[in-house]
């Protein structure tokens, strides 16, 4: 993230979601359509 830029809450939420493997955004940012059923063993 650019330290000189202010981010919107939506951008911050999206960033957090992309780091949360329990969230579909995490898997979508890694090329999946959604969280796989076997995500805990991935």
N, CA, C and O atoms as a Tinker XYZ file with bonds, in Angstrom:
   168  protein
     1  N      0.845000   -1.185000    0.000000    73     2
     2  CA     0.000000    0.000000    0.000000    64     1     3
     3  C      0.882000    1.238000    0.000000    63     2     4     5
     4  O      1.953000    1.260000    0.606000    81     3
     5  N      0.424000    2.238000   -0.672000    73     3     6
     6  CA     1.154000    3.497000   -0.780000    64     5     7
     7  C      0.957000    4.311000    0.501000    63     6     8     9
     8  O     -0.167000    4.703000    0.816000    81     7
     9  N      2.038000    4.567000    1.239000    73     7    10
    10  CA     1.917000    5.242000    2.531000    64     9    11
    11  C      1.480000    6.695000    2.412000    63    10    12    13
    12  O      1.044000    7.278000    3.404000    81    11
    13  N      1.583000    7.301000    1.227000    73    11    14
    14  CA     1.206000    8.704000    1.046000    64    13    15
    15  C     -0.228000    8.864000    0.564000    63    14    16    17
    16  O     -0.662000    9.989000    0.316000    81    15
    17  N     -0.962000    7.796000    0.425000    73    15    18
    18  CA    -2.323000    7.836000   -0.092000    64    17    19
    19  C     -3.290000    7.461000    1.014000    63    18    20    21
    20  O     -3.021000    6.557000    1.804000    81    19
    21  N     -4.419000    8.159000    1.069000    73    19    22
    22  CA    -5.464000    7.776000    2.012000    64    21    23
    23  C     -6.411000    6.814000    1.311000    63    22    24    25
    24  O     -6.827000    7.057000    0.178000    81    23
    25  N     -6.745000    5.734000    1.981000    73    23    26
    26  CA    -7.595000    4.697000    1.408000    64    25    27
    27  C     -9.006000    4.802000    1.958000    63    26    28    29
    28  O     -9.217000    5.190000    3.107000    81    27
    29  N     -9.971000    4.449000    1.115000    73    27    30
    30  CA   -11.360000    4.435000    1.565000    64    29    31
    31  C    -11.577000    3.205000    2.449000    63    30    32    33
    32  O    -10.778000    2.269000    2.437000    81    31
    33  N    -12.652000    3.224000    3.201000    73    31    34
    34  CA   -12.964000    2.069000    4.040000    64    33    35
    35  C    -13.194000    0.834000    3.182000    63    34    36    37
    36  O    -12.804000   -0.271000    3.559000    81    35
    37  N    -13.829000    1.021000    2.025000    73    35    38
    38  CA   -14.071000   -0.122000    1.131000    64    37    39
    39  C    -12.751000   -0.728000    0.658000    63    38    40    41
    40  O    -12.628000   -1.950000    0.577000    81    39
    41  N    -11.768000    0.109000    0.346000    73    39    42
    42  CA   -10.462000   -0.400000   -0.078000    64    41    43
    43  C     -9.755000   -1.131000    1.061000    63    42    44    45
    44  O     -9.136000   -2.174000    0.848000    81    43
    45  N     -9.848000   -0.583000    2.262000    73    43    46
    46  CA    -9.233000   -1.231000    3.420000    64    45    47
    47  C     -9.910000   -2.566000    3.714000    63    46    48    49
    48  O     -9.241000   -3.549000    4.030000    81    47
    49  N    -11.241000   -2.598000    3.611000    73    47    50
    50  CA   -11.986000   -3.835000    3.834000    64    49    51
    51  C    -11.604000   -4.887000    2.800000    63    50    52    53
    52  O    -11.409000   -6.056000    3.136000    81    51
    53  N    -11.497000   -4.465000    1.542000    73    51    54
    54  CA   -11.119000   -5.397000    0.480000    64    53    55
    55  C     -9.724000   -5.965000    0.732000    63    54    56    57
    56  O     -9.494000   -7.162000    0.562000    81    55
    57  N     -8.811000   -5.111000    1.133000    73    55    58
    58  CA    -7.448000   -5.561000    1.425000    64    57    59
    59  C     -7.464000   -6.595000    2.557000    63    58    60    61
    60  O     -6.812000   -7.635000    2.459000    81    59
    61  N     -8.198000   -6.312000    3.613000    73    59    62
    62  CA    -8.295000   -7.242000    4.737000    64    61    63
    63  C     -8.933000   -8.558000    4.294000    63    62    64    65
    64  O     -8.482000   -9.634000    4.686000    81    63
    65  N     -9.977000   -8.468000    3.479000    73    63    66
    66  CA   -10.645000   -9.679000    2.998000    64    65    67
    67  C     -9.716000  -10.539000    2.154000    63    66    68    69
    68  O     -9.783000  -11.767000    2.209000    81    67
    69  N     -8.845000   -9.897000    1.371000    73    67    70
    70  CA    -7.916000  -10.644000    0.516000    64    69    71
    71  C     -6.835000  -11.351000    1.333000    63    70    72    73
    72  O     -6.149000  -12.236000    0.821000    81    71
    73  N     -6.680000  -10.967000    2.593000    73    71    74
    74  CA    -5.710000  -11.621000    3.471000    64    73    75
    75  C     -6.364000  -12.662000    4.378000    63    74    76    77
    76  O     -5.678000  -13.347000    5.137000    81    75
    77  N     -7.690000  -12.779000    4.299000    73    75    78
    78  CA    -8.452000  -13.682000    5.159000    64    77    79
    79  C     -8.867000  -14.907000    4.355000    63    78    80    81
    80  O     -9.756000  -14.825000    3.509000    81    79
    81  N     -8.226000  -16.041000    4.617000    73    79    82
    82  CA    -8.496000  -17.242000    3.809000    64    81    83
    83  C     -9.902000  -17.795000    4.008000    63    82    84    85
    84  O    -10.305000  -18.709000    3.289000    81    83
    85  N    -10.648000  -17.269000    4.956000    73    83    86
    86  CA   -12.035000  -17.669000    5.168000    64    85    87
    87  C    -12.985000  -16.830000    4.306000    63    86    88    89
    88  O    -14.201000  -17.007000    4.382000    81    87
    89  N    -12.452000  -15.932000    3.497000    73    87    90
    90  CA   -13.254000  -15.012000    2.698000    64    89    91
    91  C    -13.092000  -15.322000    1.212000    63    90    92    93
    92  O    -11.990000  -15.634000    0.759000    81    91
    93  N    -14.186000  -15.239000    0.452000    73    91    94
    94  CA   -14.120000  -15.492000   -0.992000    64    93    95
    95  C    -13.113000  -14.573000   -1.693000    63    94    96    97
    96  O    -12.469000  -14.992000   -2.655000    81    95
    97  N    -12.970000  -13.332000   -1.226000    73    95    98
    98  CA   -12.042000  -12.395000   -1.860000    64    97    99
    99  C    -10.600000  -12.903000   -1.802000    63    98   100   101
   100  O     -9.818000  -12.645000   -2.717000    81    99
   101  N    -10.249000  -13.609000   -0.755000    73    99   102
   102  CA    -8.917000  -14.211000   -0.637000    64   101   103
   103  C     -8.679000  -15.155000   -1.814000    63   102   104   105
   104  O     -7.651000  -15.088000   -2.488000    81   103
   105  N     -9.648000  -16.027000   -2.042000    73   103   106
   106  CA    -9.507000  -17.039000   -3.084000    64   105   107
   107  C     -9.640000  -16.416000   -4.474000    63   106   108   109
   108  O     -8.958000  -16.842000   -5.405000    81   107
   109  N    -10.511000  -15.411000   -4.627000    73   107   110
   110  CA   -10.674000  -14.747000   -5.920000    64   109   111
   111  C     -9.397000  -14.014000   -6.307000    63   110   112   113
   112  O     -9.042000  -13.969000   -7.484000    81   111
   113  N     -8.704000  -13.441000   -5.329000    73   111   114
   114  CA    -7.455000  -12.741000   -5.640000    64   113   115
   115  C     -6.340000  -13.715000   -6.007000    63   114   116   117
   116  O     -5.278000  -13.311000   -6.481000    81   115
   117  N     -6.593000  -15.002000   -5.781000    73   115   118
   118  CA    -5.632000  -16.042000   -6.136000    64   117   119
   119  C     -6.113000  -16.901000   -7.296000    63   118   120   121
   120  O     -5.605000  -18.002000   -7.506000    81   119
   121  N     -7.090000  -16.403000   -8.048000    73   119   122
   122  CA    -7.514000  -17.046000   -9.279000    64   121   123
   123  C     -8.646000  -18.049000   -9.151000    63   122   124   125
   124  O     -9.006000  -18.693000  -10.137000    81   123
   125  N     -9.214000  -18.199000   -7.966000    73   123   126
   126  CA   -10.338000  -19.116000   -7.780000    64   125   127
   127  C    -11.651000  -18.344000   -7.925000    63   126   128   129
   128  O    -11.674000  -17.122000   -7.777000    81   127
   129  N    -12.740000  -19.056000   -8.214000    73   127   130
   130  CA   -14.044000  -18.410000   -8.298000    64   129   131
   131  C    -14.586000  -18.056000   -6.920000    63   130   132   133
   132  O    -15.225000  -17.020000   -6.738000    81   131
   133  N    -14.326000  -18.921000   -5.963000    73   131   134
   134  CA   -14.782000  -18.720000   -4.585000    64   133   135
   135  C    -13.962000  -19.620000   -3.680000    63   134   136   137
   136  O    -13.092000  -20.352000   -4.151000    81   135
   137  N    -14.233000  -19.571000   -2.389000    73   135   138
   138  CA   -13.513000  -20.426000   -1.452000    64   137   139
   139  C    -13.844000  -21.890000   -1.735000    63   138   140   141
   140  O    -15.017000  -22.263000   -1.737000    81   139
   141  N    -12.841000  -22.718000   -1.972000    73   139   142
   142  CA   -13.106000  -24.136000   -2.241000    64   141   143
   143  C    -13.669000  -24.831000   -0.997000    63   142   144   145
   144  O    -13.415000  -24.413000    0.133000    81   143
   145  N    -14.429000  -25.890000   -1.226000    73   143   146
   146  CA   -14.995000  -26.647000   -0.106000    64   145   147
   147  C    -13.915000  -27.223000    0.798000    63   146   148   149
   148  O    -14.116000  -27.350000    2.006000    81   147
   149  N    -12.781000  -27.569000    0.226000    73   147   150
   150  CA   -11.682000  -28.156000    0.997000    64   149   151
   151  C    -10.618000  -27.113000    1.340000    63   150   152   153
   152  O     -9.434000  -27.441000    1.421000    81   151
   153  N    -11.030000  -25.859000    1.541000    73   151   154
   154  CA   -10.090000  -24.756000    1.742000    64   153   155
   155  C     -9.183000  -24.955000    2.943000    63   154   156   157
   156  O     -8.052000  -24.468000    2.942000    81   155
   157  N     -9.649000  -25.658000    3.969000    73   155   158
   158  CA    -8.825000  -25.828000    5.166000    64   157   159
   159  C     -7.620000  -26.720000    4.911000    63   158   160   161
   160  O     -6.625000  -26.629000    5.630000    81   159
   161  N     -7.690000  -27.572000    3.912000    73   159   162
   162  CA    -6.558000  -28.442000    3.606000    64   161   163
   163  C     -5.718000  -27.919000    2.434000    63   162   164   165
   164  O     -4.708000  -28.528000    2.080000    81   163
   165  N     -6.120000  -26.815000    1.841000    73   163   166
   166  CA    -5.388000  -26.239000    0.702000    64   165   167
   167  C     -4.077000  -25.636000    1.166000    63   166   168
   168  O     -3.320000  -25.104000    0.353000    81   167
